[in-house]
Each structure stands twice: as C-alpha cells, then as structure tokens.
C-alpha cells in the first residue's frame, strides 16, 4: 500500500508535450459570462421602471383622494357655518317674538304721551337693543296693500284711492333681514265700486252732446 505524502497536491493532468499556455482558455472562460451582464442590467432596469410607474400611479391616486377629502371638508365647514348662522337667526327671532308685545305697549304709550321719565329711558334702551339684533319695524299709511307682509283687519271703500291701500296701521310689522316675524296689521281701503263706471258714463254723455252739436251745425250746410 502506498502512503500519501503530506502536503502533496495533485496537479491536473497535462498532456505530454503541452505547454502551460494551453491551460489559459479554461481560465479565460468566465469572460463569456461578463459579456452577458449587460442583458441582465437591462432586465433589471425594466423592472425598476415598472416599479417606478406603479409608485407614480399610486401617488396620483393618493393625491386625488387627498384633494377629494379636502373638498369634502371645505363643503362640510361651509354647511356647518350655514347651519350655525341659521340656528342663531332662529334663536334671535324667537327671543324677539316674545318681546313684540312689550314693544307694542311702548308704542301705545308713546302715542298717548305717557312715555316719560325713567320709563322713557328704559323703552329707548330696549328699542336700541332690539335694533342691534337686527329687528326692523315696517308698515306705513298710504302704502299699497301687500298680503305677504300685511294682514288686513278692517276693510272700507274710498273715492281717493286707485288700488287697495293701507289707510291705517293698527299694529306695526317686524322683520329680521328678509324674514318677517310678524306682518303689519292694517286697515285697508279699496276704490269705490261705482268710480270705475262713472267716468265712462260721463264720457258717453259728452260724446252724445258733441254728436248733437255736429248734427245741428251740419243742418244749414245741407240746406
């Protein structure tokens, strides 16, 4: 039996007569793999481009979602603000509606000359306060009757009016902005029923008189 000498390394068999240069093609074989590397880089770049497109698409979708959420939030804020203003107007209108009888008493006291002394100061302060809250009084004698803001409690005929007219304000009306809290309670007058027919009758009488005059003036000419 042959014992292997320690440290002895086997060398590849080299044909007899071959030179060491014959082994170089085997060492140079990896150069063919290096030549295939650019194709791998191209496929890797294509994958990166596809991933980048996906990221851009996702970014555009998230941006659109954010813009939609912002628009919805702005609409929500406007709706809440509008509701808040409406609730405030309703609350103020309800409060002022409860004060209308007091204002009516103040008005009657002013008409009768009883608004004097401390009562006058309190009344003026009350009227100034409700005016700051937006309360406006309306209703004047001589203005045309409007059923949307007037409530007719009395009715009569008058020869000096050409349309239904408010001839007396029994209770003034009140509004806040465009909202009517209480219509003005008024007495109205309409034109006299015969006033419209009297004028045509007078005109027909005048026409007949003119026709008779023409006939009389034309008699001598015909003769």
C-alpha positions in Angstrom: 0.0 0.0 0.0 1.3 3.4 -0.9 1.1 6.2 1.7 0.3 9.8 0.5 2.9 12.3 1.4 1.5 15.2 3.5 1.4 18.5 1.6 1.4 16.9 -1.8 -1.1 18.5 -4.1 -2.3 16.8 -7.2 -2.0 18.8 -10.4 -4.3 18.4 -13.4 -3.0 16.1 -15.9 -1.3 17.9 -18.7 -0.7 16.1 -21.9 2.8 15.4 -22.7 4.4 18.0 -24.8 1.8 20.6 -23.8 3.0 24.0 -22.6 1.5 25.9 -19.7 -0.1 28.3 -22.1 -2.6 25.5 -23.1 -4.4 26.0 -19.8 -5.3 29.7 -20.4 -8.6 29.1 -22.3 -10.0 27.5 -19.2 -9.1 30.5 -17.1 -10.4 32.9 -19.7 -13.8 31.1 -19.8 -15.5 33.5 -17.3 -15.1 36.3 -19.8 -18.1 35.0 -21.7 -20.3 35.5 -18.5 -19.1 39.0 -18.3 -20.3 39.6 -21.8 -23.9 38.5 -20.8 -24.0 41.0 -17.9 -25.5 44.0 -19.9 -28.6 41.9 -20.7 -29.2 41.3 -17.0 -28.8 45.0 -16.3 -31.4 45.8 -19.0 -34.0 43.5 -17.5 -33.2 44.9 -14.0 -33.7 48.5 -15.3 -37.0 47.4 -16.9 -38.2 46.1 -13.6 -37.2 49.3 -11.8 -39.1 51.4 -14.4 -42.2 49.3 -13.9 -41.9 49.7 -10.2 -41.5 53.5 -10.6 -44.6 53.6 -12.8 -46.6 51.8 -10.1 -45.3 54.2 -7.5 -46.3 57.2 -9.6 -49.8 55.7 -10.2 -50.3 55.1 -6.5 -49.1 58.7 -5.8 -51.5 60.1 -8.2 -54.4 58.1 -6.7 -53.4 59.2 -3.2 -53.2 62.8 -4.4 -56.7 62.6 -5.9 -58.0 61.1 -2.7 -56.5 63.9 -0.6 -57.9 66.6 -2.9 -61.4 65.0 -2.7 -61.1 64.8 1.1 -60.1 68.5 1.2 -63.1 69.5 -1.0 -65.5 67.4 1.2 -64.0 69.1 4.3 -64.5 72.6 2.9 -68.1 71.7 2.0 -68.6 70.4 5.5 -67.2 73.6 7.0 -69.5 75.7 4.9 -72.5 73.6 5.7 -71.8 73.8 9.5 -71.3 77.5 9.3 -74.5 78.0 7.4 -76.4 75.8 9.9 -74.8 77.7 12.8 -76.0 81.0 11.3 -79.5 79.6 10.7 -79.7 78.4 14.3 -78.6 81.7 15.6 -81.2 83.6 13.5 -84.0 81.3 14.7 -83.0 81.8 18.3 -82.9 85.6 17.9 -86.2 85.6 16.1 -87.8 83.5 18.9 -86.5 85.9 21.5 -87.6 89.0 19.7 -91.1 87.5 19.0 -91.5 87.3 22.8 -90.6 91.0 23.1 -93.1 92.2 20.5 -96.0 92.7 23.0 -93.7 94.9 25.1 -92.7 97.0 22.0 -96.4 97.4 21.2 -97.0 98.7 24.7 -94.1 101.1 24.3 -95.6 102.3 21.0 -99.0 102.9 22.5 -97.5 104.7 25.5 -95.6 107.0 23.1 -98.8 107.7 21.1 -100.6 108.8 24.3 -97.8 110.9 25.6 -97.1 108.5 28.6 -93.5 107.7 27.6 -91.8 110.0 30.1 -89.2 109.8 32.9 -87.4 106.6 33.6 -89.9 104.6 31.6 -88.8 106.5 28.5 -85.1 105.7 29.1 -85.9 102.0 29.6 -88.1 102.0 26.5 -85.4 103.7 24.4 -82.8 101.3 25.6 -85.0 98.3 24.7 -85.6 99.6 21.3 -81.9 100.3 20.7 -81.0 96.7 21.8 -83.5 95.0 19.6 -82.4 97.2 16.7 -78.8 96.0 17.2 -80.1 92.4 17.0 -81.5 93.3 13.5 -85.2 93.9 14.3 -86.8 96.3 11.8 -90.2 97.8 12.0 -92.3 98.3 8.9 -95.8 99.4 7.9 -96.8 103.0 6.8 -100.1 104.6 6.0 -100.7 105.1 2.3 -98.5 102.2 1.0 -100.1 99.6 -1.3 -101.5 96.5 0.5 -99.2 93.5 0.1 -100.7 90.3 1.5 -97.2 88.8 2.1 -96.4 91.5 4.7 -99.7 93.0 5.6 -102.7 91.5 7.5 -106.0 93.3 6.8 -108.1 93.6 9.9 -110.5 96.3 8.6 -111.9 97.0 5.1 -113.6 100.0 3.6 -114.0 101.9 0.3 -112.5 105.3 -0.5 -113.0 107.5 -3.6 -109.4 108.9 -3.4 -107.6 105.6 -3.9 -106.9 103.8 -7.1 -105.8 100.5 -5.6 -106.1 98.6 -2.3 -104.2 100.8 0.1 -103.3 100.7 3.8 -105.1 103.6 5.3 -104.3 102.9 9.0 -101.6 100.9 10.8 -103.2 99.1 13.7 -100.0 97.2 14.7 -96.6 97.7 13.0 -94.9 94.7 11.4 -91.4 93.5 12.3 -88.8 91.6 10.3 -85.2 90.5 10.7 -83.4 90.8 7.3 -85.7 89.2 4.8 -87.6 87.2 7.4 -90.9 88.5 8.6 -91.6 87.9 12.3 -95.0 89.5 12.3 -97.0 91.1 9.5 -98.3 94.6 9.8 -101.9 94.6 10.9 -103.7 97.3 8.9 -107.0 98.8 7.8 -107.3 98.9 4.0 -109.5 100.8 1.6 -110.4 99.9 -1.9 -111.7 102.2 -4.7 -115.4 102.9 -4.8 -117.2 100.2 -7.0 -119.0 102.9 -9.0 -116.0 105.1 -9.5 -114.8 103.0 -12.4 -118.2 103.1 -14.3 -119.0 106.8 -13.6 -116.2 108.1 -15.8 -117.2 106.0 -18.9 -120.8 107.2 -18.4 -119.7 110.8 -18.3 -117.6 110.3 -21.5 -120.5 108.7 -23.3 -122.7 111.7 -22.3 -120.1 114.1 -23.6 -119.8 112.1 -26.9 -123.6 112.3 -27.4 -123.6 116.0 -26.8 -120.8 116.5 -29.3 -122.7 114.4 -31.9 -125.8 116.5 -31.4 -123.8 119.7 -31.9 -122.3 118.3 -35.1 -125.8 117.5 -36.4 -127.1 120.9 -35.6 -124.1 122.6 -37.2 -124.5 120.4 -40.3 -128.2 121.3 -40.9 -127.7 124.7 -42.5 -124.9 123.4 -44.7 -127.1 120.7 -46.2 -129.9 123.1 -46.9 
